[in-house]
């Protein structure tokens, strides 16, 4: 992704088709002041997923660095509202 971000753009039609057909719940949390991924990029999800939850925070590109608590809370709330539960895994130790 970092080496050739432009190649990701070629996949956008496939992502958009998936969103339209499958209608997965989507949470997009965005830094309102991000100079690289501008707010319009988050709003674009609503074109294919009108029920997408788009939330803007007063931050830039490194939102997790400055708003980790708000983002974690929003994620937990989103998962609960959409009845998405954390899967429990058992650790297996081989001897």
N, C-alpha and C positions, 0 to 999 in steps of 0.2 A: 504494500500500500504506500509506504513512504517513498519507495524508489520510483514508482510510476503510478501516481494517483489517477492520471488520465485514463488508464486502462479500466479503472473501476467505473468510470462514466459509461463505458460500453455496456455494463451490466444493468444500468438503471432501468431500461425497459423490462427486463426480466423481474427485477425487484417490484416494479410498479404493477406488473401483471399479477404477480403473487399476492400483493396487497389487495388488489381489486377482487381477485377470485377467492382468496382464503379469509380475508377480513380479520387478521389477527389483532388482538389488542396491542396498542402501541403507545408507549410513553417516550416522548422526546423532551429532554431537559437541556436547555440551551443557554449559553452565556449571551445575554443581550448585547454585549460589547465585543463579541468575538470577531476579530478582523478577518479570520480565515473561513469560518463557517457562519455566515451571516444569518440573521433571523429568518429570512425568506427560505432558507434551506429547511428549517424546521417546519415552517408553515406549509411547505410543499407536500409534506406527508398527508395533509388533509385533503389533497386533491383525490388521492386514491383511498384514503381511510378517513371519511368525514368524522368519525368518532374518535380519532386519535387525540390523545391528551398531550398538548404541547404547552410546556411551561418554560418561561424565561426567567432567568435569575440575573440580578444586577452584578454581573461579573464578565470576565473575558473568556479566553480560550481554555484556561485551566480551571474550569468550574469546580472540579473535585478538590482542587487544592484549597479553594476558598469557601466552598459551600457543601462540604461532605455530609454534614448532619442533615441539611435541608434535602439534599439529593437522596440520601438513604431513607429518610422519612417518606419522601414522595414515592420512592420505589416500593417500600413496604406497603404503603397505602394502595398503590396501583395494583400490586399483586393480590392484596386482600379483596379489593373491589371486584377484581376479575376472577376471583376464586382460583387463583394459581397458588398452589401450596408447594413449599419446599419439600423435595423428596428426601426421605431419610435413607441414608446408606449405611451399610454395616461394613466396618473395616475387617478385612481379611488379612490375616498374618500367615504367611506360608513358612513352614519350618523345614 
